């Protein structure tokens, strides 16, 4: 155990703060005469509160008094499907009148410590993965109000807390500026990449036309089609490529002795402009099916399903894995390379094709998809054959420069994250500012808090009737002092 700086005290969060889980959301509270705004886990981000989508539910007057947020309250994510998101904190500054909070959040309220110091302390715990390591649950990771209340805190003197906050937030504001600048650079570089491929694959014309008489297709919406240079033309994907769906996994036949095991690509393997082959699964299929779906050099892979903005994304297969096939949620377009270079098709599909698939895809409750018959009608630009290789070289050279700048910016973001954790670590370990012997020690503060708290009355052990209905878990949540 590390030695504490002079004047600091090791204690638990509940020694000087109130820790409470939010109000449970239930159908009976969806409507009522006392609707109030409330925060949920989605409203807490790493950069602070996200208040562009605040929900409402009914609270009684007594519940409002219990769950209303006050200036200086710290709210943390109680649960998440991602362990690294558990315990993510933000501070409340009365952004919304009479706002309450849901039980996906935990509120920490302190009147005896600097709230901003405590928020930064808890943020450091979240960033270093301490909350993730201590969370419980399968699928959904829970921190728990009781567990958080017992969380160990190294508490500086109150005067030092204020000095730490001033110095720390000066450092963090500089890092935030650098991070924001790098994120803007990344956004601009991503936009630039799209412009490079769009202009090169459509000839760089700025005007658009909705006239599509020169290409066949019914029951679809092509949207505005860019005008093309002289010698360029529009076609449909199905007219220049053999497009097929992949294999559907049949668990009943996986033990068929005549089947063979082959690697196959899933939606997760087919990204926009690249293939992610770090985790390629295998599947057992009939030998004939494996032969039919065998990927060949130059095949363009396009996703059939997923989120709506993921439809049609893909890239070119270059024989990275021998004997590989593809699943039914990934289309294979075997383009006639005497008509069109595969990379020109892939870049076009990732740009113009993304927008086209969003217009023509089908949306279910959770997933979007586009049918084989429709993807065959994707409008495709055909440049003159004699200039296609020069176009590919032109695009690759410029994308290489953009990617190098993008990589530099992303490395910069990692460096910022490392520096942020380092400065937070120095702050919570007493190394960011000097200790002042004249400061009131934290132990004195804690003794004063204990002396002013009312004595707890011993609980009576009452025998409950066996048939008593179970209370909702939220009803037995207590304020932890």
C-alpha positions as CSV (number, residue, x, y, z in Angstrom):
1,X,0.0,0.0,0.0
2,X,1.4,3.4,-1.0
3,X,2.3,6.0,1.6
4,X,-0.1,9.0,1.7
5,X,1.2,12.5,1.2
6,X,1.2,14.7,4.4
7,X,-2.3,15.7,5.5
8,X,-4.1,13.2,3.3
9,X,-6.4,10.4,4.7
10,X,-7.4,7.1,3.3
11,X,-11.2,6.5,3.6
12,X,-14.2,5.3,1.7
13,X,-16.5,7.4,-0.4
14,X,-19.4,6.9,2.0
15,X,-17.3,8.5,4.8
16,X,-17.9,12.0,3.3
17,X,-20.5,11.5,0.6
18,X,-24.0,10.3,-0.1
19,X,-24.2,7.6,-2.7
20,X,-27.6,6.7,-4.2
21,X,-28.9,4.7,-7.2
22,X,-31.5,6.4,-9.4
23,X,-35.2,5.7,-9.7
24,X,-36.3,2.6,-11.6
25,X,-38.1,3.1,-14.8
26,X,-41.3,1.2,-15.2
27,X,-44.3,1.3,-17.6
28,X,-46.6,2.9,-15.0
29,X,-44.3,6.0,-15.0
30,X,-44.3,6.6,-18.7
31,X,-47.2,9.0,-18.3
32,X,-48.6,11.0,-15.4
33,X,-49.4,14.4,-14.0
34,X,-45.9,15.1,-12.7
35,X,-43.6,14.4,-15.7
36,X,-40.0,15.4,-15.1
37,X,-36.8,15.3,-17.2
38,X,-34.4,12.6,-16.1
39,X,-30.9,11.5,-17.0
40,X,-29.9,8.0,-18.0
41,X,-26.6,6.3,-18.9
42,X,-26.7,7.6,-22.5
43,X,-26.6,11.2,-21.2
44,X,-23.1,10.7,-19.6
45,X,-20.1,10.8,-21.9
46,X,-16.4,10.9,-21.4
47,X,-16.3,14.6,-22.3
48,X,-19.2,15.5,-20.0
49,X,-23.0,15.5,-20.1
50,X,-24.9,14.8,-23.4
51,X,-28.2,16.6,-23.1
52,X,-29.5,16.7,-26.7
53,X,-31.9,13.8,-25.9
54,X,-33.3,14.0,-22.4
55,X,-36.3,11.8,-21.6
56,X,-39.3,12.4,-19.3
57,X,-41.1,10.2,-16.8
58,X,-43.5,10.7,-13.9
59,X,-42.2,11.3,-10.4
60,X,-44.2,11.9,-7.3
61,X,-43.4,15.0,-5.2
62,X,-41.6,12.7,-2.7
63,X,-39.6,11.0,-5.4
64,X,-38.6,14.4,-6.9
65,X,-37.2,15.4,-3.5
66,X,-35.2,12.1,-3.4
67,X,-34.0,12.0,-7.0
68,X,-33.7,15.7,-8.0
69,X,-30.1,16.6,-9.1
70,X,-28.4,19.5,-7.4
71,X,-25.5,21.6,-8.6
72,X,-22.2,19.8,-7.8
73,X,-23.8,16.3,-7.9
74,X,-21.6,13.7,-9.6
75,X,-23.4,11.1,-11.7
76,X,-21.7,7.8,-12.9
77,X,-22.8,5.1,-15.3
78,X,-23.9,2.2,-13.1
79,X,-24.1,-0.4,-15.8
80,X,-23.0,-1.0,-19.4
81,X,-22.6,-3.8,-21.9
82,X,-19.0,-2.6,-22.2
83,X,-17.0,-3.0,-18.9
84,X,-14.8,0.0,-19.8
85,X,-17.8,2.3,-19.8
86,X,-18.9,1.4,-16.2
87,X,-18.4,4.3,-13.7
88,X,-17.9,7.0,-16.3
89,X,-18.6,10.2,-14.4
90,X,-19.8,13.7,-15.1
91,X,-20.7,16.7,-12.9
92,X,-24.2,18.4,-12.8
93,X,-24.3,22.2,-12.9
94,X,-28.1,22.8,-13.0
95,X,-28.3,22.6,-16.8
96,X,-32.0,21.6,-16.7
97,X,-34.5,22.6,-14.0
98,X,-35.9,19.9,-11.7
99,X,-34.0,17.1,-13.4
100,X,-33.9,13.7,-11.8
101,X,-32.0,10.5,-12.6
102,X,-32.7,6.9,-13.5
103,X,-31.2,3.7,-11.9
104,X,-28.7,3.3,-14.8
105,X,-26.9,6.1,-13.0
106,X,-25.4,6.5,-9.5
107,X,-25.4,9.9,-7.8
108,X,-22.6,10.9,-5.5
109,X,-23.3,14.0,-3.5
110,X,-20.7,15.6,-1.2
111,X,-21.0,18.7,0.9
112,X,-17.7,18.2,2.7
113,X,-15.3,17.8,-0.2
114,X,-14.7,19.7,-3.5
115,X,-17.1,18.1,-6.0
116,X,-14.8,18.8,-9.0
117,X,-11.8,17.1,-7.2
118,X,-14.0,14.1,-6.5
119,X,-15.3,14.0,-10.1
120,X,-11.7,13.9,-11.4
121,X,-10.8,11.3,-8.9
122,X,-13.6,9.0,-10.0
123,X,-12.9,9.7,-13.7
124,X,-9.3,8.5,-13.1
125,X,-10.6,5.3,-11.5
126,X,-12.9,4.8,-14.6
127,X,-10.1,5.5,-17.1
128,X,-7.6,3.2,-15.5
129,X,-10.2,0.4,-15.6
130,X,-10.6,0.0,-11.8
131,X,-14.5,0.1,-12.0
132,X,-14.4,-2.3,-15.0
133,X,-12.3,-4.7,-13.0
134,X,-14.7,-4.5,-10.0
135,X,-17.9,-4.6,-11.9
136,X,-20.3,-7.6,-11.7
137,X,-22.6,-9.3,-14.1
138,X,-22.7,-11.4,-17.3
139,X,-23.5,-9.4,-20.5
140,X,-24.3,-6.3,-18.6
141,X,-21.6,-5.1,-16.2
142,X,-22.8,-3.4,-12.9
143,X,-20.9,-1.3,-10.5
144,X,-23.5,-1.1,-7.8
145,X,-24.2,1.8,-5.4
146,X,-23.2,-0.2,-2.3
147,X,-19.9,-1.2,-4.0
148,X,-19.2,2.4,-5.0
149,X,-20.0,3.7,-1.5
150,X,-17.3,1.4,-0.1
151,X,-14.8,2.6,-2.7
152,X,-11.4,3.6,-1.2
153,X,-10.5,7.2,-1.7
154,X,-7.2,9.0,-0.8
155,X,-8.6,12.3,0.4
156,X,-6.4,15.5,0.5
157,X,-7.0,18.4,2.8
158,X,-9.9,20.6,1.4
159,X,-7.6,23.5,0.7
160,X,-5.3,21.2,-1.3
161,X,-8.3,19.8,-3.2
162,X,-9.0,23.3,-4.5
163,X,-5.4,23.8,-5.5
164,X,-5.4,20.5,-7.3
165,X,-8.6,21.3,-9.2
166,X,-7.2,24.6,-10.4
167,X,-3.9,23.1,-11.6
168,X,-5.5,20.0,-13.0
169,X,-8.2,21.7,-15.0
170,X,-5.6,24.0,-16.5
171,X,-3.7,21.0,-17.8
172,X,-6.9,19.2,-18.9
173,X,-8.2,22.2,-20.8
174,X,-5.0,22.3,-22.9
175,X,-5.3,18.5,-23.6
176,X,-9.0,19.0,-24.5
177,X,-8.0,21.7,-27.0
178,X,-5.4,19.4,-28.6
179,X,-7.9,16.4,-28.7
180,X,-10.6,18.6,-30.3
181,X,-8.2,19.8,-32.9
182,X,-7.0,16.3,-33.7
183,X,-10.6,15.0,-34.0
184,X,-11.4,17.8,-36.4
185,X,-8.4,16.9,-38.5
186,X,-9.6,13.2,-38.6
187,X,-13.1,14.3,-39.7
188,X,-11.6,16.5,-42.4
189,X,-9.2,13.7,-43.6
190,X,-12.1,11.3,-43.7
191,X,-14.1,13.8,-45.8
192,X,-11.1,14.3,-48.0
193,X,-10.7,10.5,-48.6
194,X,-14.4,10.3,-49.7
195,X,-13.9,13.3,-52.0
196,X,-10.8,11.7,-53.6
197,X,-12.6,8.5,-54.4
198,X,-15.9,10.1,-55.4
199,X,-14.3,12.6,-57.8
200,X,-12.0,10.0,-59.3
201,X,-14.8,7.4,-59.8
202,X,-17.3,9.8,-61.3
203,X,-15.0,12.0,-63.3
204,X,-15.1,15.0,-61.0
205,X,-18.2,16.6,-62.4
206,X,-20.1,18.8,-59.9
207,X,-23.5,18.9,-61.6
208,X,-26.1,16.2,-61.2
209,X,-29.0,14.9,-63.2
210,X,-32.0,12.6,-62.3
211,X,-32.2,11.4,-65.9
212,X,-31.5,7.6,-65.8
213,X,-33.0,6.6,-69.1
214,X,-29.7,5.2,-70.3
215,X,-29.6,2.5,-67.6
216,X,-32.2,-0.1,-66.8
217,X,-33.9,-0.5,-63.4
218,X,-37.4,-0.3,-61.9
219,X,-38.7,-0.1,-58.4
220,X,-35.7,1.7,-57.0
221,X,-34.6,5.2,-56.3
222,X,-31.2,6.1,-57.9
223,X,-31.2,9.6,-56.4
224,X,-29.3,12.4,-58.3
225,X,-26.7,10.8,-60.7
226,X,-23.6,12.9,-61.4
227,X,-23.1,13.9,-64.9
228,X,-20.1,12.1,-66.5
229,X,-17.2,13.3,-68.7
230,X,-17.3,12.4,-72.4
231,X,-16.5,8.8,-72.9
232,X,-17.7,7.7,-69.4
233,X,-21.0,5.9,-69.0
234,X,-23.4,4.5,-66.4
235,X,-24.3,0.8,-66.1
236,X,-25.9,-1.5,-63.6
237,X,-23.8,-3.8,-61.3
238,X,-25.6,-6.9,-62.6
239,X,-24.7,-6.0,-66.2
240,X,-20.9,-5.9,-65.5
241,X,-20.5,-8.5,-62.7
242,X,-21.7,-11.9,-61.6
243,X,-23.2,-11.2,-58.2
244,X,-24.1,-14.0,-55.7
245,X,-25.0,-14.4,-52.1
246,X,-23.0,-16.6,-49.7
247,X,-23.5,-19.7,-47.6
248,X,-26.2,-19.9,-44.9
249,X,-25.0,-21.7,-41.8
250,X,-27.1,-24.9,-41.3
251,X,-26.3,-26.2,-37.8
252,X,-28.1,-29.5,-38.5
253,X,-25.6,-30.4,-41.2
254,X,-22.4,-29.4,-39.5
255,X,-21.7,-33.0,-38.5
256,X,-22.3,-34.4,-42.0
257,X,-19.2,-36.5,-42.7
258,X,-19.2,-35.5,-46.4
259,X,-18.9,-31.8,-45.5
260,X,-15.5,-30.1,-45.5
261,X,-14.3,-27.3,-43.2
262,X,-13.4,-24.0,-44.9
263,X,-12.7,-20.4,-43.8
264,X,-15.5,-17.9,-44.5
265,X,-16.0,-14.2,-44.3
266,X,-18.7,-12.6,-42.2
267,X,-20.0,-9.0,-42.1
268,X,-17.4,-8.1,-39.4
269,X,-14.6,-9.1,-41.8
270,X,-15.8,-6.8,-44.6
271,X,-15.2,-3.2,-43.7
272,X,-15.5,0.0,-45.8
273,X,-12.3,0.1,-47.9
274,X,-10.6,-2.8,-46.2
275,X,-10.9,-6.4,-45.0
276,X,-10.4,-7.2,-41.3
277,X,-8.9,-10.8,-41.4
278,X,-7.7,-11.0,-37.7
279,X,-10.6,-13.3,-36.8
280,X,-11.8,-15.5,-39.6
281,X,-14.2,-18.3,-38.7
282,X,-14.6,-21.7,-40.4
283,X,-17.7,-23.5,-41.5
284,X,-18.5,-27.0,-42.8
285,X,-20.2,-27.1,-46.2
286,X,-20.7,-29.5,-49.0
287,X,-17.7,-29.7,-51.3
288,X,-19.7,-28.4,-54.3
289,X,-20.9,-25.4,-52.3
290,X,-17.3,-24.6,-51.3
291,X,-16.3,-24.7,-55.0
292,X,-19.2,-22.5,-56.0
293,X,-18.5,-19.8,-53.4
294,X,-14.7,-19.9,-53.6
295,X,-13.3,-16.4,-53.6
296,X,-11.0,-15.4,-56.4
297,X,-8.5,-12.6,-56.7
298,X,-10.3,-9.4,-57.7
299,X,-13.8,-10.4,-56.3
300,X,-15.5,-7.4,-54.7
301,X,-17.2,-8.2,-51.4
302,X,-20.2,-6.1,-50.4
303,X,-22.2,-6.3,-47.2
304,X,-25.9,-7.3,-47.4
305,X,-27.1,-6.5,-43.9
306,X,-26.3,-4.6,-40.6
307,X,-26.9,-1.0,-39.7
308,X,-28.3,1.0,-42.5
309,X,-25.2,3.1,-43.0
310,X,-23.2,-0.2,-43.3
311,X,-25.1,-1.5,-46.3
312,X,-23.0,-2.1,-49.4
313,X,-19.6,-1.4,-47.7
314,X,-16.8,-3.6,-48.8
315,X,-13.4,-4.2,-50.5
316,X,-11.5,-6.3,-52.9
317,X,-10.4,-9.9,-52.2
318,X,-6.7,-10.5,-53.0
319,X,-6.3,-14.2,-52.1
320,X,-5.2,-13.6,-48.5
321,X,-6.6,-16.9,-47.3
322,X,-6.6,-20.0,-49.5
323,X,-10.0,-21.8,-49.9
324,X,-12.0,-19.0,-48.4
325,X,-15.8,-18.5,-49.1
326,X,-18.3,-16.0,-47.8
327,X,-21.6,-16.1,-45.8
328,X,-25.0,-15.2,-46.9
329,X,-24.8,-11.6,-45.5
330,X,-21.9,-10.8,-47.8
331,X,-22.4,-10.5,-51.6
332,X,-19.6,-11.4,-54.0
333,X,-19.4,-9.3,-57.2
334,X,-17.1,-11.0,-59.7
335,X,-16.6,-8.1,-62.1
336,X,-15.7,-8.4,-65.7
337,X,-12.2,-6.8,-65.5
338,X,-12.2,-6.0,-69.2
339,X,-15.0,-3.6,-68.4
340,X,-14.1,-2.2,-64.9
341,X,-11.2,-2.4,-62.5
342,X,-12.4,-4.1,-59.2
343,X,-10.9,-1.3,-57.0
344,X,-12.9,1.4,-59.0
345,X,-16.0,-0.6,-58.3
346,X,-15.2,-1.0,-54.6
347,X,-14.4,2.7,-54.1
348,X,-17.6,3.6,-56.0
349,X,-19.7,1.2,-53.8
350,X,-18.2,2.7,-50.6
351,X,-19.1,6.3,-51.7
352,X,-22.0,6.6,-54.1
353,X,-23.1,3.0,-53.2
354,X,-23.4,3.8,-49.5
355,X,-25.9,6.6,-50.2
356,X,-27.7,4.5,-52.8
357,X,-28.1,1.5,-50.5
358,X,-29.5,3.7,-47.7
359,X,-32.2,4.8,-50.2
360,X,-33.0,1.4,-51.4
361,X,-32.4,-0.8,-48.4
362,X,-35.1,-2.4,-46.2
363,X,-35.2,-1.7,-42.5
364,X,-36.5,-4.2,-39.9
365,X,-36.7,-3.5,-36.1
366,X,-33.0,-4.0,-35.5
367,X,-31.3,-4.5,-38.8
368,X,-31.2,-3.1,-42.3
369,X,-30.6,-5.2,-45.5
370,X,-30.6,-5.0,-49.2
371,X,-31.6,-7.8,-51.4
372,X,-29.6,-9.5,-54.1
373,X,-32.0,-8.4,-56.8
374,X,-31.6,-4.8,-55.8
375,X,-27.8,-4.7,-55.3
376,X,-27.6,-5.9,-58.9
377,X,-29.3,-2.7,-59.9
378,X,-26.6,-0.5,-58.2
379,X,-25.6,2.2,-60.8
380,X,-21.9,1.9,-61.6
381,X,-19.7,4.4,-63.4
382,X,-17.6,2.9,-66.3
383,X,-14.6,5.1,-67.3
384,X,-12.9,4.4,-70.6
385,X,-10.8,1.2,-70.2
386,X,-7.5,2.9,-71.3
387,X,-7.5,5.4,-68.3
388,X,-8.7,3.1,-65.5
389,X,-5.2,1.9,-64.4
390,X,-4.1,5.5,-64.2
391,X,-7.2,6.4,-62.2
392,X,-6.4,3.6,-59.7
393,X,-2.8,4.8,-59.3
394,X,-3.9,8.4,-58.9
395,X,-6.4,7.4,-56.2
396,X,-4.0,5.1,-54.3
397,X,-1.3,7.8,-54.2
398,X,-3.6,10.4,-52.7
399,X,-5.2,8.0,-50.3
400,X,-1.8,6.9,-49.1
401,X,-0.9,10.5,-48.2
402,X,-4.3,11.0,-46.5
403,X,-3.9,7.7,-44.6
404,X,-0.4,8.7,-43.4
405,X,-1.8,12.0,-42.0
406,X,-4.8,10.1,-40.5
407,X,-2.5,7.7,-38.8
408,X,-0.4,10.6,-37.3
409,X,-3.6,12.2,-36.0
410,X,-4.8,8.9,-34.4
411,X,-1.4,8.4,-32.8
412,X,-1.7,11.9,-31.4
413,X,-5.1,11.0,-29.9
414,X,-3.6,8.0,-28.1
415,X,-0.8,10.3,-26.8
416,X,-3.4,12.7,-25.5
417,X,-5.3,9.9,-23.7
418,X,-2.0,8.7,-22.1
419,X,-1.1,12.2,-21.0
420,X,-4.6,12.7,-19.5
421,X,-4.4,9.6,-17.4
422,X,-0.8,10.6,-16.3
423,X,-1.9,14.1,-15.2
424,X,-4.9,12.6,-13.4
425,X,-2.7,10.0,-11.7
426,X,-0.4,12.8,-10.4
427,X,-3.4,14.8,-9.2
428,X,-4.9,11.9,-7.2
429,X,-1.5,10.8,-5.7
430,X,-0.5,14.2,-4.4
431,X,2.2,14.9,-7.0
432,X,0.6,17.7,-9.0
433,X,0.7,20.5,-6.4
434,X,2.8,20.9,-3.3
435,X,1.4,20.2,0.2
436,X,1.0,23.1,2.6
437,X,1.6,22.2,6.3
438,X,-0.9,24.9,7.3
439,X,-3.8,23.1,5.6
440,X,-6.3,21.4,7.9
441,X,-5.6,17.7,7.6
442,X,-8.2,15.5,5.9
443,X,-8.4,13.4,9.1
444,X,-9.7,16.4,11.0
445,X,-12.3,17.0,8.3
446,X,-13.4,13.3,8.5
447,X,-13.6,13.4,12.3
448,X,-15.8,16.5,12.1
449,X,-18.1,14.8,9.6
450,X,-18.4,11.7,11.9
451,X,-19.2,13.9,14.9
452,X,-22.0,15.7,13.2
453,X,-23.8,12.6,11.8
454,X,-26.8,11.3,13.8
455,X,-26.3,8.0,15.5
456,X,-27.8,5.1,13.6
457,X,-30.7,3.3,15.3
458,X,-30.2,-0.5,15.4
459,X,-32.6,-2.2,13.1
460,X,-35.3,-4.5,14.5
461,X,-35.2,-7.9,13.0
462,X,-38.8,-8.3,12.0
463,X,-40.1,-11.6,10.7
464,X,-41.7,-11.2,7.3
465,X,-44.7,-13.2,6.3
466,X,-43.7,-15.9,3.8
467,X,-46.4,-14.9,1.3
468,X,-45.5,-11.2,1.3
469,X,-44.9,-10.0,-2.2
470,X,-41.4,-9.1,-3.2
471,X,-40.5,-5.4,-3.4
472,X,-39.0,-4.0,-6.5
473,X,-35.2,-3.8,-6.2
474,X,-35.5,0.0,-6.4
475,X,-37.8,0.2,-3.4
476,X,-35.1,-1.2,-1.1
477,X,-32.3,1.1,-2.3
478,X,-31.2,3.2,0.7
479,X,-29.1,6.3,0.8
480,X,-25.6,5.4,1.8
481,X,-24.0,7.8,4.2
